[in-house]
Amino acid sequence: MLVNTKARIGVFSIALGAYLPQFPSLVPEFEAQYEAFKKTLPDTVEIVDGGIVTTKELSQAAGDKFRAADVDLVILQLLTYATSYNMLPAVRDLDVPVVLVNIQKKKAPDYANTDTATWLGELYACGAVGEMVADLERAGKRHAVITGVVEGGDPYVQAEIEDWCRAAQVRRRFRDTNLAQIGRPYPGMMDLYIDETNLYHRMFLYTKQFDWEKMWAIADDITDEAAIKAKAQDILDTFDIEDGGTIEKVWDMAKYVVAFEQWVKDEQIAFVASHYDGFAQGKAGILDSMLIPAFSMLIKQGVACAVEGDIKVAMAMSILKTISGMGQLSEMYSIDFNEDICIIGHSGSGDADISAKKPTMKIVPVFHGKTGGGYLTQFYPHLGPVTYLGITQDKDGNFKFVVAEGVNEDGPIFTFGDTNMRTRFTCGAREFCNKWSEAGPTHHMAAAAGRHIDTILKVAKIFDVPVDIVTR
């Protein structure tokens, strides 16, 4: 990604201090289990190590570490039975979920040959989890439980841990990067309008405002011809251009992409919401004509670029890009009642990573509903499972996620330059349109190949926002 972030995960384990002098063999046993457990976290995250906690004081010390590091998530390994005072001081002052990893070392007891130390060290699971959750509930803390086994490996446990780490990466990305708003939202699309102060307070995301006048001049100082040539080749490698593409044909576009990449790095931008509604003349017209493919090149590198000034869909695109590797802006286009499928897509910038074949680029004399004309890009999303994510707000400014899973099917699509896909939902096209609309999303949503609702639910728990599941 052009701007990299790394989730910070607070990790610690707990055991009952009273056991340790009674059964000295538990100390090296627990130390080995904890070291092995930390290695199961992916190297895509930064571990903030709270250590093995057996007293209230050690728990407080772990909490100090977690708070100072501003962790995005806490993962707690339950080594054996422990009282909840070993846990609560470590998480009391944090506003992130606590994931209780309840893993037993051995698959099953050797009943006849198991002594107390072996039972407590290698076979004790389940007993403390209810106590932990009961006290997390009373403390108003969000939580989740993962139960499994170490012996022989447990793909379920590993997948859940990695999923939580991906979800935590969304919080870190929102917290450490900025959103660029260029211009203003499309006039009259009031579902897109947003209070940027409320956005910062509730979703941690800071908005930087930019005028188009600055953007027109963004490439004026780009003189590195080798960098421009390399980016022009990158554009040609990414898109099939109608009537053929050459380095010379996309030179100016490549110059702007190089400039935008530097701007993104300088301003620490991971989200862009833009809309231009001027006269599209002179330098303004040049940039406006090539903005769609230029922003598509940014999306390819992890910067969520949304059209029509829609900040909320930029957030949805970034969430899906972070957890799945792709995030395509979409909206409901049409319904094919004969086939009982929804046609879903959008004009404008798109994500090459969602495309099953090389995206296409062509020039049109006019953009529908917008100023000027220029390059349109069309992407061809993978067939098979697909997830849609919309973000909306209630009357009090609280955010809500709206999600659905469907299946993209083969068949005819529109060919006028817009990305679109044929999605079948288990509830049927008519009912999906009703249920999705009744959930009150904006008219835009993000799309990604695959099934991602379970991960989105983890993201929602981290941000403490509700989720409407329309269909799976």
C-alpha positions as CSV (number, residue, x, y, z in Angstrom):
1,M,0.0,0.0,0.0
2,L,1.1,3.6,-0.6
3,V,0.5,4.4,3.1
4,N,1.2,1.4,5.3
5,T,-0.2,0.8,8.7
6,K,0.2,-2.0,11.2
7,A,-2.3,-3.0,13.8
8,R,-1.2,-3.1,17.4
9,I,-2.4,-6.1,19.3
10,G,-2.2,-6.3,23.0
11,V,-1.4,-9.9,23.9
12,F,-1.2,-11.5,27.4
13,S,-2.0,-14.8,29.1
14,I,-3.4,-15.5,32.6
15,A,-3.1,-18.3,35.2
16,L,-3.9,-18.5,38.8
17,G,-1.0,-17.5,40.9
18,A,-1.9,-19.9,43.7
19,Y,-1.2,-22.9,41.5
20,L,2.5,-22.0,40.8
21,P,4.1,-22.7,44.2
22,Q,1.9,-25.8,44.5
23,F,3.0,-27.2,41.1
24,P,6.4,-25.7,40.1
25,S,6.4,-27.5,36.8
26,L,3.6,-25.2,35.6
27,V,5.9,-22.2,35.3
28,P,8.1,-23.6,32.4
29,E,5.0,-25.2,30.9
30,F,3.1,-22.0,30.8
31,E,6.1,-20.0,29.5
32,A,6.5,-22.4,26.6
33,Q,2.8,-22.3,25.8
34,Y,2.7,-18.5,25.8
35,E,5.8,-18.2,23.6
36,A,4.2,-20.7,21.1
37,F,0.9,-18.9,21.2
38,K,2.5,-15.5,20.3
39,K,4.0,-17.1,17.2
40,T,0.5,-17.9,15.9
41,L,-0.2,-14.2,15.4
42,P,0.6,-13.1,11.8
43,D,3.7,-10.9,11.3
44,T,1.4,-8.3,9.7
45,V,0.6,-7.0,13.2
46,E,2.7,-5.4,16.0
47,I,2.5,-7.4,19.3
48,V,2.4,-5.4,22.5
49,D,3.4,-8.1,25.0
50,G,1.7,-8.0,28.3
51,G,3.3,-11.2,29.5
52,I,2.0,-14.0,31.7
53,V,-0.3,-12.4,34.3
54,T,-0.8,-14.2,37.6
55,T,-1.5,-11.2,39.9
56,K,-3.5,-8.0,39.9
57,E,-0.3,-6.0,39.8
58,L,1.0,-7.8,36.7
59,S,-2.4,-7.2,35.1
60,Q,-2.2,-3.5,35.9
61,A,1.3,-3.4,34.3
62,A,0.0,-5.1,31.2
63,G,-2.8,-2.5,31.0
64,D,-0.3,0.3,31.3
65,K,1.5,-1.1,28.3
66,F,-1.6,-1.6,26.2
67,R,-2.9,1.9,27.0
68,A,0.4,3.6,26.2
69,A,0.6,1.7,22.8
70,D,-3.1,2.6,21.9
71,V,-3.7,-1.1,21.0
72,D,-6.4,-1.9,18.4
73,L,-7.4,-5.2,20.0
74,V,-6.5,-7.3,23.0
75,I,-6.0,-11.1,22.7
76,L,-6.0,-13.1,25.9
77,Q,-4.7,-16.6,26.1
78,L,-6.3,-18.6,29.0
79,L,-3.6,-21.0,30.2
80,T,-5.6,-22.6,32.9
81,Y,-8.2,-21.5,35.4
82,A,-7.7,-18.0,36.6
83,T,-9.8,-15.5,38.5
84,S,-11.1,-12.5,36.6
85,Y,-9.1,-10.0,38.6
86,N,-6.1,-11.2,36.5
87,M,-7.8,-9.9,33.4
88,L,-9.8,-6.9,34.3
89,P,-7.0,-4.4,35.3
90,A,-5.4,-5.0,32.0
91,V,-8.4,-4.0,29.9
92,R,-10.4,-1.7,32.3
93,D,-9.3,1.6,30.6
94,L,-9.4,0.3,27.0
95,D,-12.2,0.8,24.5
96,V,-11.4,-2.2,22.3
97,P,-12.7,-5.8,22.2
98,V,-11.1,-8.6,24.3
99,V,-10.7,-11.9,22.4
100,L,-10.6,-14.8,24.8
101,V,-8.5,-17.6,23.3
102,N,-9.5,-20.7,25.2
103,I,-7.2,-23.4,23.8
104,Q,-6.4,-26.7,25.4
105,K,-2.9,-28.1,24.8
106,K,-3.9,-31.8,24.5
107,K,-6.8,-33.1,22.4
108,A,-7.9,-35.6,25.1
109,P,-6.9,-36.8,28.6
110,D,-5.0,-39.9,29.3
111,Y,-7.4,-40.4,32.2
112,A,-5.5,-43.0,34.1
113,N,-2.1,-41.3,34.0
114,T,-3.1,-37.6,34.5
115,D,-2.1,-35.9,37.7
116,T,-3.2,-32.5,38.9
117,A,-0.3,-30.6,37.5
118,T,-0.8,-32.2,34.1
119,W,-4.6,-31.5,34.2
120,L,-4.1,-27.8,35.1
121,G,-1.2,-27.3,32.7
122,E,-2.3,-29.3,29.6
123,L,-6.0,-30.2,29.9
124,Y,-7.8,-27.4,31.6
125,A,-10.2,-25.5,29.2
126,C,-13.6,-23.9,29.5
127,G,-13.8,-23.3,33.2
128,A,-12.7,-19.7,33.3
129,V,-14.3,-18.4,30.1
130,G,-17.7,-17.8,31.5
131,E,-16.3,-15.9,34.5
132,M,-14.3,-13.7,32.2
133,V,-17.2,-12.9,29.9
134,A,-19.5,-12.3,32.9
135,D,-17.2,-9.6,34.2
136,L,-16.4,-8.1,30.8
137,E,-20.2,-7.7,30.4
138,R,-20.5,-6.0,33.8
139,A,-17.6,-3.7,32.8
140,G,-19.3,-2.8,29.5
141,K,-16.5,-4.4,27.4
142,R,-16.9,-6.0,24.0
143,H,-15.7,-9.5,23.8
144,A,-15.4,-12.7,21.8
145,V,-14.4,-16.3,22.5
146,I,-12.3,-18.7,20.5
147,T,-12.2,-22.3,21.7
148,G,-9.8,-25.0,20.3
149,V,-6.8,-27.2,20.8
150,V,-3.1,-26.9,20.3
151,E,-2.2,-30.6,19.7
152,G,-2.2,-31.4,16.0
153,G,-3.0,-27.8,15.0
154,D,-6.4,-26.2,14.9
155,P,-7.2,-24.4,11.6
156,Y,-10.3,-22.9,13.1
157,V,-8.4,-21.2,15.9
158,Q,-5.7,-20.0,13.5
159,A,-8.2,-18.6,11.0
160,E,-10.1,-16.7,13.7
161,I,-7.0,-15.2,15.2
162,E,-5.9,-14.0,11.7
163,D,-9.4,-12.7,11.0
164,W,-9.4,-10.6,14.2
165,C,-5.9,-9.2,13.2
166,R,-7.3,-8.2,9.8
167,A,-10.2,-6.5,11.5
168,A,-7.9,-4.7,13.9
169,Q,-5.9,-3.4,10.9
170,V,-9.0,-1.5,9.8
171,R,-9.0,0.5,13.1
172,R,-5.3,1.2,12.8
173,R,-5.8,2.4,9.2
174,F,-8.6,4.7,10.1
175,R,-6.7,6.0,13.2
176,D,-3.3,6.7,11.6
177,T,-4.2,8.0,8.1
178,N,-6.3,10.8,6.7
179,L,-9.2,11.2,4.4
180,A,-8.9,13.8,1.6
181,Q,-12.1,15.5,0.5
182,I,-11.6,17.3,-2.8
183,G,-14.4,19.6,-3.8
184,R,-17.8,18.7,-2.2
185,P,-20.4,15.9,-2.6
186,Y,-22.6,15.7,-5.7
187,P,-25.2,18.4,-5.3
188,G,-28.5,17.1,-3.8
189,M,-27.2,13.6,-2.8
190,M,-28.0,14.3,0.8
191,D,-27.6,10.7,1.8
192,L,-23.9,11.2,1.2
193,Y,-23.5,14.4,3.3
194,I,-21.6,14.0,6.5
195,D,-20.4,15.8,9.6
196,E,-16.6,15.5,9.6
197,T,-16.3,16.3,13.3
198,N,-18.7,13.5,14.1
199,L,-16.8,11.2,11.8
200,Y,-13.6,11.8,13.7
201,H,-15.2,11.3,17.1
202,R,-17.0,8.1,16.1
203,M,-14.7,6.4,13.5
204,F,-11.3,8.0,14.3
205,L,-11.0,9.3,10.7
206,Y,-9.7,12.8,10.2
207,T,-10.7,14.8,7.1
208,K,-8.4,17.1,5.1
209,Q,-10.1,19.5,2.7
210,F,-8.5,20.2,-0.7
211,D,-9.6,22.6,-3.4
212,W,-9.6,21.6,-7.1
213,E,-7.4,24.5,-7.9
214,K,-4.5,22.8,-6.0
215,M,-5.2,19.5,-7.7
216,W,-4.9,21.0,-11.2
217,A,-1.4,22.1,-10.4
218,I,-0.3,18.9,-8.5
219,A,1.8,17.6,-11.4
220,D,3.5,20.9,-12.4
221,D,6.7,20.0,-10.5
222,I,6.9,16.3,-11.7
223,T,10.0,16.2,-14.0
224,D,11.4,12.7,-13.4
225,E,10.9,11.2,-16.8
226,A,12.0,7.8,-15.8
227,A,9.4,7.7,-13.0
228,I,6.7,9.0,-15.5
229,K,7.7,6.4,-18.1
230,A,7.6,3.6,-15.5
231,K,4.1,4.7,-14.3
232,A,2.9,5.0,-17.9
233,Q,4.0,1.3,-18.4
234,D,2.2,0.4,-15.2
235,I,-1.0,2.0,-16.6
236,L,-0.6,0.1,-19.9
237,D,-0.1,-3.1,-17.9
238,T,-3.2,-2.5,-15.9
239,F,-5.6,-1.4,-18.7
240,D,-6.5,-2.4,-22.2
241,I,-7.0,0.9,-23.9
242,E,-9.5,1.2,-26.7
243,D,-7.8,1.8,-30.1
244,G,-4.5,0.9,-28.5
245,G,-2.3,2.3,-25.8
246,T,1.2,3.8,-26.0
247,I,3.6,5.4,-23.5
248,E,3.0,8.7,-25.3
249,K,-0.8,8.4,-25.1
250,V,-0.9,8.0,-21.3
251,W,2.1,10.2,-20.6
252,D,0.2,13.1,-19.0
253,M,-2.0,10.7,-17.1
254,A,1.1,8.9,-15.7
255,K,2.5,12.3,-14.7
256,Y,-0.6,13.0,-12.6
257,V,-0.5,9.5,-11.1
258,V,3.1,10.0,-10.0
259,A,2.0,13.4,-8.5
260,F,-1.0,11.9,-6.7
261,E,1.2,9.1,-5.3
262,Q,3.6,11.6,-3.8
263,W,0.7,13.7,-2.4
264,V,-0.9,10.6,-0.8
265,K,2.4,9.8,1.0
266,D,3.1,13.4,2.0
267,E,-0.4,13.8,3.4
268,Q,-0.8,10.3,4.8
269,I,-4.0,9.7,2.8
270,A,-5.7,6.3,2.7
271,F,-9.2,7.6,1.6
272,V,-10.2,10.1,-1.1
273,A,-13.8,11.4,-1.7
274,S,-14.0,13.8,-4.7
275,H,-16.4,15.5,-7.0
276,Y,-15.8,18.1,-9.7
277,D,-18.6,20.3,-10.9
278,G,-16.8,23.1,-12.8
279,F,-16.4,24.0,-16.5
280,A,-13.8,21.4,-17.3
281,Q,-11.7,23.8,-19.3
282,G,-7.9,24.3,-19.5
283,K,-5.9,22.4,-16.9
284,A,-9.1,21.6,-15.1
285,G,-10.4,19.8,-18.2
286,I,-7.2,17.9,-18.6
287,L,-7.2,16.5,-15.1
288,D,-10.9,15.9,-15.1
289,S,-10.7,13.8,-18.3
290,M,-8.1,11.4,-16.8
291,L,-9.1,11.4,-13.1
292,I,-11.0,8.1,-13.3
293,P,-8.0,5.9,-14.4
294,A,-5.6,8.0,-12.3
295,F,-7.6,7.3,-9.1
296,S,-8.0,3.7,-10.2
297,M,-4.2,3.4,-10.0
298,L,-4.4,4.7,-6.5
299,I,-7.1,2.2,-5.5
300,K,-4.9,-0.6,-6.9
301,Q,-2.3,0.5,-4.3
302,G,-4.7,0.6,-1.3
303,V,-6.1,4.2,-1.4
304,A,-9.9,4.1,-1.4
305,C,-11.0,6.7,-4.0
306,A,-14.8,7.3,-4.1
307,V,-16.7,9.4,-6.7
308,E,-19.4,11.9,-6.0
309,G,-17.7,13.0,-2.8
310,D,-19.0,10.0,-0.9
311,I,-16.9,9.7,2.3
312,K,-19.0,6.9,3.7
313,V,-18.5,4.6,0.7
314,A,-14.8,5.5,0.7
315,M,-14.7,4.0,4.2
316,A,-16.6,0.9,3.1
317,M,-14.1,0.5,0.2
318,S,-11.2,0.8,2.5
319,I,-12.6,-1.8,5.0
320,L,-13.1,-4.3,2.2
321,K,-9.7,-3.5,0.7
322,T,-8.0,-4.0,4.1
323,I,-9.7,-7.3,5.0
324,S,-10.0,-8.9,1.5
325,G,-7.5,-7.2,-0.8
326,M,-10.2,-5.5,-3.0
327,G,-12.8,-2.8,-2.7
328,Q,-15.0,-1.8,-5.6
329,L,-17.5,1.1,-5.5
330,S,-21.0,0.0,-6.6
331,E,-24.6,0.8,-6.6
332,M,-27.9,-0.8,-7.6
333,Y,-28.3,-0.4,-11.4
334,S,-31.1,-2.6,-12.6
335,I,-33.0,-5.8,-12.0
336,D,-33.3,-8.6,-14.6
337,F,-36.7,-9.9,-13.5
338,N,-36.5,-12.7,-16.1
339,E,-33.3,-14.1,-14.4
340,D,-34.1,-12.8,-10.9
341,I,-30.7,-11.2,-10.5
342,C,-29.6,-7.7,-9.6
343,I,-27.3,-5.7,-11.9
344,I,-24.9,-3.8,-9.6
345,G,-22.0,-1.5,-10.6
346,H,-20.8,2.0,-11.1
347,S,-19.0,4.4,-13.4
348,G,-15.7,5.9,-12.4
349,S,-12.6,4.6,-10.6
350,G,-12.4,1.0,-9.8
351,D,-10.2,-1.7,-8.2
352,A,-8.1,-3.8,-10.6
353,D,-7.9,-6.5,-8.0
354,I,-11.6,-7.3,-8.3
355,S,-11.3,-7.8,-12.0
356,A,-11.1,-11.4,-13.4
357,K,-9.6,-10.1,-16.7
358,K,-7.7,-7.0,-17.7
359,P,-9.9,-3.9,-17.2
360,T,-10.6,-1.7,-20.2
361,M,-10.3,2.1,-20.7
362,K,-12.0,4.2,-23.4
363,I,-12.8,7.8,-24.1
364,V,-16.4,9.1,-24.0
365,P,-17.5,12.6,-25.0
366,V,-19.6,13.0,-21.9
367,F,-19.7,11.6,-18.4
368,H,-23.3,10.9,-17.5
369,G,-24.6,13.3,-14.9
370,K,-21.2,15.0,-14.5
371,T,-19.1,17.7,-16.1
372,G,-17.0,17.0,-19.1
373,G,-15.9,13.8,-20.7
374,G,-12.8,11.7,-20.9
375,Y,-11.6,8.2,-19.9
376,L,-14.0,5.6,-18.5
377,T,-12.7,2.4,-17.0
378,Q,-14.6,-0.9,-16.9
379,F,-13.6,-3.7,-14.5
380,Y,-14.9,-7.3,-14.8
381,P,-15.5,-8.7,-11.3
382,H,-14.8,-12.3,-10.5
383,L,-17.7,-14.8,-10.8
384,G,-18.7,-16.6,-7.6
385,P,-19.3,-15.3,-4.0
386,V,-19.4,-11.6,-3.5
387,T,-19.9,-9.3,-0.5
388,Y,-21.4,-5.9,-0.4
389,L,-20.9,-3.3,2.4
390,G,-22.7,-0.1,2.8
391,I,-22.2,2.5,5.6
392,T,-24.9,4.8,6.8
393,Q,-26.0,6.9,9.7
394,D,-29.1,7.3,11.9
395,K,-30.8,10.5,13.0
396,D,-28.3,10.9,15.9
397,G,-25.2,10.5,13.7
398,N,-24.4,7.0,14.8
399,F,-22.9,4.9,12.0
400,K,-24.2,1.5,10.9
401,F,-22.9,-1.2,8.5
402,V,-25.3,-2.8,6.0
403,V,-24.0,-6.1,4.5
404,A,-25.0,-8.8,2.1
405,E,-23.5,-11.8,0.4
406,G,-24.5,-13.1,-3.0
407,V,-23.1,-14.8,-6.0
408,N,-21.9,-13.2,-9.2
409,E,-23.1,-15.1,-12.3
410,D,-21.9,-15.2,-15.9
411,G,-24.1,-13.6,-18.5
412,P,-24.5,-10.4,-20.5
413,I,-23.5,-7.1,-18.9
414,F,-23.7,-3.5,-19.9
415,T,-20.9,-2.4,-22.3
416,F,-21.1,1.4,-22.1
417,G,-18.0,1.7,-20.0
418,D,-19.3,1.1,-16.4
419,T,-18.2,-1.8,-14.2
420,N,-21.3,-4.0,-13.5
421,M,-22.0,-7.5,-12.3
422,R,-24.9,-9.9,-12.2
423,T,-25.5,-10.9,-8.6
424,R,-28.0,-13.5,-7.4
425,F,-29.2,-13.4,-3.8
426,T,-30.7,-16.2,-1.9
427,C,-33.7,-14.0,-1.1
428,G,-34.3,-13.1,-4.7
429,A,-33.7,-9.8,-6.5
430,R,-37.0,-8.1,-5.6
431,E,-36.7,-9.0,-1.9
432,F,-33.0,-8.0,-1.8
433,C,-33.9,-4.6,-3.2
434,N,-36.6,-4.2,-0.6
435,K,-34.5,-5.4,2.4
436,W,-31.3,-3.5,1.3
437,S,-33.2,-0.3,0.8
438,E,-35.1,-0.7,4.1
439,A,-31.8,-0.9,5.9
440,G,-31.3,2.8,4.9
441,P,-27.8,2.7,3.3
442,T,-26.6,5.4,1.0
443,H,-27.1,4.6,-2.6
444,H,-23.5,3.5,-2.9
445,M,-21.8,0.4,-1.5
446,A,-18.5,-1.4,-1.7
447,A,-18.0,-4.8,-3.2
448,A,-15.4,-7.5,-2.9
449,A,-15.1,-11.1,-4.2
450,G,-15.6,-13.7,-1.6
451,R,-17.6,-14.0,1.6
452,H,-16.6,-11.5,4.2
453,I,-19.5,-10.9,6.6
454,D,-17.9,-12.7,9.5
455,T,-14.8,-10.5,9.3
456,I,-17.0,-7.3,8.9
457,L,-18.8,-8.3,12.1
458,K,-15.4,-8.3,13.8
459,V,-14.6,-4.8,12.4
460,A,-18.0,-3.6,13.6
461,K,-17.3,-5.0,17.1
462,I,-14.0,-3.1,17.1
463,F,-15.7,0.1,16.1
464,D,-18.7,-0.6,18.2
465,V,-21.2,-0.1,15.4
466,P,-24.3,-2.2,14.6
467,V,-24.7,-4.3,11.5
468,D,-27.7,-5.1,9.4
469,I,-27.2,-8.4,7.6
470,V,-29.6,-8.3,4.6
471,T,-28.8,-11.8,3.2
472,R,-26.1,-14.5,3.3
